[in-house]
């Protein structure tokens, strides 16, 4: 900070050296708490103003503009860091709490269902928080990308709240909130959230989405839950196969008056005699699974007027499919 202050004071007004205080703030974010970070930002702003007063030469108007830009950058970087840290802390705490709840043997079905479903947006929040930190770590910080990451955090937080409400309504027998929506667009939104996890595991993704689909007529949020569950299951199914063979293929097509969505994986497949249990509540073949994902998925799809099923893949792996009504079917009914 002293070096930046000296450089800012001895250079001309046209040189915005004070903007480098943002690097000091970002570096200090790992060791300072919220109050300390705010105090540091305030000190940087004061030093910027003092440096402007004592700068001996240059274009005064340009100096005022550069001082304003530097102060705005300091305030913005401090704000983004505080928001990102708060979101990441809340997401990690919530995930840890949900995992503890899921291990309790006396868990009621509703609590288990919510814990399973809400983990998807929470994981997306953590991913966006990490991305936000990477954008802020650049020199100079990419504030536009960091803001986009924060927007995704807020969006996923809202999605988590909506998922909880929809899961609760399912347990009460309330009808889904059906409406028209672009099925492929809804699928791609979920795939984008899962992209980081696929890249981390070395999984190749192929999408074959039919471009001529009519609008789907179902509960958009609930259908996205099912898509997310099936994609996550496919990623986990590839953990035991070599990285070079890990691949997932996602397709959508129209069959009659319904849209059929499918997820193909190149895993070890599903053992014989297991297919009839896949969609049973609290039945799972995973060591750390709680056996509610596919059960909830079946409840959601059937409540929306569709069907869900699984079958062996061609050569290896497994295929999970579900159907969703379209506006054409709704109009006929």
N, C-alpha and C positions, 0 to 999 in steps of 0.2 A: 504494500500500500504506500509506503514511503517513497519507493522508487517511482511508482505511478504518479504520485503527487508532485515530485520534483520534475519529472518529465513533462507533466501537464502544465506546470507553472512556467517552465523555461521555454517551451515551444510556443509557436504562434497560435492565435485563436482558431485558425483554420484547421488545426490538427486536434482531433477528438481523442486524445489519449485517455481521458477519463472513462471511456467505455470499457477499458480493460479491468475496471473494478468488478465487472460481472464475473470475470475469471476468479477473482479473489472470493467472491460470494459463493460461487459454485464449488470451489475447492473446500471452503469452510463448511459446506452443508453437511458433510459426513461427520463432523465433530460437534457442531453447534445445534442446540435445541431451537425451537421456534422463536422464543424471545431473543436469544442471542443472535439469530440470523436477522431478525428485524432490526436489532440495534446496530449490527454491522452494516446493513444496508443504509440506515440513517447516517452513520458516520461517513460512509462513502459519498453520500449526497452532500453532506456538509463540506467535506474535503474538496468535492468538485466545485462548489460555489466559491470557497476560499481561493482555490487555485485560479478560478476565473478572475477574481478581484485583483490578484497579484500578478497576473500575466502582463508583461510590459508592452507587448507589441502584437500587431495583427489587425485583421478586419473585425471590428466590434460586433457587427451584425452577424457575421459568420460564427463568431465566438458564442453569441447568445443561442443561435440555432444548435450548435454542437453541444453546448451545455444542456440544453433541453433534451436533445437526443440521448445524451449520456445518462441523465437522470431518469428518463423514461425507460432506458434499457436496464438500469439498476433496479428500478421498481418492478419491472416485468419479470426479470430473472428471479428475483426474490419471491415474487408471487407464484410463479410457476413451480419453483422448487418446493414451496410450502404446500401447494395444492397436490403436487405429485406425491410427496412424502405422506401426506395425510391419507390420500387414496390408497397408496400401497400398504400403509400400516393397517387401515381398516379392512382391506381385502385379505391380508395375511391373517389378521386376527379372526375374521369371520370364517375363513377356511379352516383354521386350526380348531375353532369351536365346533364347526360342523363335523369335522372328522372325529372329534371326541364324542359328540352326540351319536354319530352313526355307529360307534362301537358299543354303545350301551345296549345290553340285551333286552331290557324292558321297553325299548323304544316303540312308540305307537306308529302305526302305518303312515299317518299324515306327516309327522315330523321327519321320518325317514325319507319320504318322497320329496319333501321340500329340500332337505339337505342334499339329496342326490342331484336334483334339477338345478338348484341355484349355484352349484359348484362351477357350472359352465361359464356364466357371466362373471363370476368371481375370478376364475382363471384368466379370462379375457382382460379384466381390470388389472391384474398383476402384469400381464404381458404389455399392456399399454403403458403402465407405469414405468416399466423397464425401458420401453422405447422412448418415453419422454425424457428419462435421464440421459439416454444416449444422445438425443438431439441437443440437450442442454450442455453436454460435455464437449461438443464441437467448438472450434475456435474460428470465427465467432459463433455463439450459440444460434441454432436454427429455431428461432422463436415461433415461426409459422408451423413447422412440423410438430413442435412441442405442444402448441395450442390444439392441433388436430388430435394428438394423443389424448389430451385432456378431454376433448369433446367425446372421444370414444369411451373414456372412463365414465363420463356422465351418462352416456347412452346405455352402457352395459349395466350401470347401477340401476337405471330405470327399468331395464329389461329384467333384472333380478327381482325387483319389486313386483313387476307384472307377472312373472312366473309364479311367485309365491301365491298371488291372488288367484291365478288360474288353477294351480294345483289344489288349493283349498276348495275352489268351486267344484272341481271334479269330484272330490270326496263327498261333497254335499249333494251331488247329483244335479248340479246346476248345468244348464245347456251351455255349450261353447259360444263364444262371441264370433259368429260366422260372418264372413264378408268376402268380397272379391279382392284378389291380390295377384300379383305377378309371381307365379310359383318359382321360376328360375331365379329371379332376383332375390327372393327370400332364401333360396338355397345358397346362392353365392355369398350372401352376407354371413352365413354360418361357416361356410368354407373358408372365408377370409379370416375369421377368428381362429380357425384350426390350423391355418397355414404355418404359423410359427412352430407349433408342436410337430407338424409333419417334417419341416426342415430340420428340426433338432434331432429327430429320429431317423433322418435319411430316407424318408418315405416319398416316393414319386406319386404325383396325383394327376389323373386324367379325367377331364369332365366332358361328357357327351350329352349336353342338354338340348333337347329338341327346340328349335326356334319358333315353331308354329303352335305352341300350346295355347289353348284358351285360358282365360283367367280361372284360377282355382276358387272354390267357394268353401271356405272352412275358417277355422280360427288360426290366423297367421302366426301368432306367438306360439301356440301349442304345436303347430306343424313344424316350426323351427326347432322346438325342443326335441321332437322326434328325430329330425335330421341330425341335430347335434349329437344325440345319443348314439345313433348308428355310426356316424363318422368317428366318434371317440372310441366306440367298441372296435371298429376296424383298425384304428391306429394301435390299440392295445393288443389286438390279435396278431400283429406283426412283430411283437417284441421278441418272440422266440425263433424267428427266421433270420437268415443272413441279411445284412443291410442291402446287398446288391439285388435281392429279390423282393424287397418291400415295395409294394405298389397298391394303390387304391384307385378304383375307377367308379365314377359317379355318373349315373344316367337319369334322364327323365324322358318320358314318351307319353303319347296319348293312346289309350286303349278304350274304345267305345266312347263313353261320356266321362271317363275318369282319367286322371293323370297318374301314371305309375312311376314311382321313384325307386331307384335301386343303388345299393352300395356293394361293390365287389372288392374283396381283399385277397391277397396272395398268401395268407397265413396257412397254418396247418389244418384248417378246417374244423368242423364240428364232429365229434365222435358219434358213431351210430347209437341210437337210443336216447340221444340228448335232445333232439329237435322237439319232441313232444313236451319237454319241460322248459324250454327256453323262455316262454312268456308267462311262466308261473311266478307269482309274487314270492320274494325271499328265497328263490332258488337260483344258485349261481355256481359256475364252474371256476370262478376266479378265487384265489386265495384271500384277497383283500376286498372282494366284492360284497355288496349287501343285497343284491338280487332284486332291485326295484326298477332299474332302468328300462328293461324290455317290457316289464309288466305295466309300467306307466305308459310306455309308448303304445302298447296295445289298447289300453283304456282310452287314450287320447284319439287314436286313429278311429276306433269304433264309435266313439262319441261324435266324431266329425263325419260319420257316414262312410268310412273307408275300411280297408282290411290290411293286415300286416302279416307277413310270413317269411320264413327262411328256408333256404335250400342249399345243397352242396354247390360249390363253384365248379367251373369247367376245368378240370385238371387238378386244381388245388384251391384252398381257401373256401370261403363261404359267400353267399349272396343273401342280403336282406332287402326285401321289397315291401312297399306299402302303396296303397292307392288313395287318392284324394278326389272327392267330387269336384266337378267343374260347374261353371255357370250354365252350361248347356243342360246338364242333368237337373240342375235346380229349376230351370225354366220348364222342363218337361213335367217335373213333379208338381 
